Amino acid sequence: MDSSMRAASRLRERLGSAVFARVAGPAGPQNRALIHGTPGPRWFGPDRPIRAVHGDASMFIGGLRALLLQSLHPLAMAAVEAHSGYRGDPWGRLQRTSTFLAVTTYGTADHAQQAVDRVRSVHAQVRGVTRSGEPYEAADPHLLGWVHVAEVDSFLLAHQRYGAEPLDGAGYDGYIADMSRVAEALGVADPPRNRKELVARIGAYRGELRPTEEAREAARFILLHPPLPWAARAPYAVLAANSVATLPRWARTSLGLPRLSGVAEACVTPTGGALTAAIRWAMAPPRRPL
């Protein structure tokens, strides 16, 4: 291996380690070994679409989009505002979410069920009243349903636009069906299982969605004021811009986000593709020498 290849390898390792540490947290290496190294049956086999989507760098954009979209349900946003600690510990919340996704996607069936049981236990304790006097419960199957479809729609859209290998029609429906298994375990009633059902379900929630001050504050925090070192802010801004660009127009308007011109949006998408490709390169396992 010549010096340029060694330098590229070291750069790749440093970048990959930095991203993994941010997303997975201090227990990341231990959790990864447990998730992938424990023998036993899994909820999803190696050929399932959920593994392809959740293992791709496009999830960085899809995750931000999901948070923005989810915030437009006033009951979901009130629960997040009062109980999630997203302002005081945003990276902790990200790490818990990414670990849950990794365990349910790649871990053993027993570990996946244990992860679901922990989340359901937390949800059972989250309840309150919005500023306008509406009661909410995080364990409400209908509210969980909105969180679920916003995630599925966001992860899929980001993967189709920025993923290394976009899914075909069967894979698209297969991903929605895979995610329905996790959703049912979490308490979602009759989650969508294909594209037609997903579109219909999102449309059914539209009448309940509205902007609140909490939602707009959360959007400003997520997009403009993330607790990041200066060196990471430019790449994060690219991810944030692409997450906004993928939102439907009605969601952008509700959150008070700027409307991009066709030219501006056409310029944003290639930057998102380039950045996700760079993240994918950095986080790919090193090749073994021949």
C-alpha positions, -999 to +999 in steps of 0.1 A: +000+000+000+015+033-011+015+065+010-015+080-007-035+049-001-024+048+036-034+085+040-068+079+024-073+049+047-064+069+078-087+097+067-115+072+061-110+057+096-110+090+113-141+103+096-160+070+100-151+068+137-162+104+143-195+099+126-201+066+144-193+080+178-217+109+173-245+087+161-240+056+183-225+072+215-200+058+239-216+024+240-216+021+202-188-004+197-202-026+225-238-024+211-226-031+175-208-063+187-238-074+206-263-066+177-243-083+150-224-109+169-251-126+189-264-158+173-301-164+169-331-158+146-337-122+135-370-104+126-355-096+092-332-117+071-302-103+052-321-099+020-349-077+035-353-041+023-353-027+058-316-037+061-307-019+029-325+013+039-314+015+075-278+007+066-274+035+041-261+071+047-293+085+033-308+079+068-291+111+080-313+132+057-343+109+062-340+112+100-340+150+100-369+151+076-389+127+099-383+149+129-396+180+111-426+162+097-435+145+130-435+179+148-465+190+128-488+169+149-495+191+179-499+162+203-467+144+192-448+177+194-461+184+229-449+150+241-415+156+226-413+191+240-422+181+275-406+147+278-379+139+253-351+163+264-342+170+228-328+205+237-307+194+267-295+161+253-302+160+215-273+136+208-284+112+235-318+111+219-303+105+185-281+077+200-310+060+216-331+062+184-302+049+162-296+020+187-333+011+186-333+010+148-301-010+147-314-036+173-348-041+156-333-042+121-302-064+126-304-078+161-318-111+174-355-115+177-351-116+215-331-084+216-355-067+192-384-075+215-365-063+245-359-030+228-395-027+219-406-035+255-383-007+268-397+018+245-433+008+254-425+011+290-412+047+285-442+056+264-466+044+291-453+071+314-455+100+289-487+119+291-498+154+297-518+183+283-508+207+254-507+245+259-542+246+243-556+221+268-556+189+247-546+157+265-520+134+250-505+100+257-474+087+239-488+052+240-519+062+220-519+039+190-532+067+167-505+091+178-479+063+174-493+058+139-484+093+128-449+090+142-445+057+123-458+069+089-437+101+090-406+080+096-414+054+069-422+081+044-390+101+052-366+071+053-380+058+020-379+092+002-344+099+013-332+064+003-348+067-031-332+101-037-298+097-020-293+060-014-266+039-030-291+014-045-327+028-046-354+001-042-376-012-070-413-013-066-413-046-048-386-035-025-404-002-018-435-021-006-413-047+011-397-019+033-431-006+043-442-042+052-410-047+072-415-015+092-451-025+099-438-054+119-419-031+142-448-007+143-472-034+155-448-045+182-447-008+194-485-006+195-495+009+162-529-003+151-530-017+115-499+001+101-497+005+063-480-024+044-475-010+009-471+023-009-508+028-016-517+023+021-489+046+032-500+075+010-536+071+022-526+070+058-505+102+056-534+118+039-558+107+066-537+126+092-535+158+073-566+173+090-549+168+124-516+185+115-510+222+122-480+244+131-475+252+167-449+275+182-432+244+197-429+229+162-414+260+148-390+263+177-380+227+172-374+233+135-352+263+143-332+243+168-328+213+145-319+233+114-301+264+127-287+258+162-275+222+165-249+217+192-220+209+169-184+219+166-177+245+139-159+219+116-191+199+115-216+227+108-210+230+071-217+193+064-247+194+087-261+224+069-260+204+037-280+176+054-304+201+069-310+218+035-317+185+018-341+174+046-361+207+040-360+203+002-376+168+005-405+180+026-439+185+009-447+222+003-475+222+028-451+210+056-425+237+047-451+264+048-465+252+081-431+253+097-423+287+082-394+273+062-382+292+031-395+280-002-367+271-026-368+280-062-366+253-088-330+263-095-320+264-058-336+230-052-318+216-082-285+228-067-293+214-032-299+178-042-265+171-058-248+184-026-269+159-006-259+131-029-223+140-026-223+143+011-242+110+017-217+093-007-188+107+014-204+095+047-211+061+031-174+058+020-162+068+055-184+044+073-180+014+050-160-015+067-124-015+054-116-041+027-095-070+037-062-073+018-062-100-008 
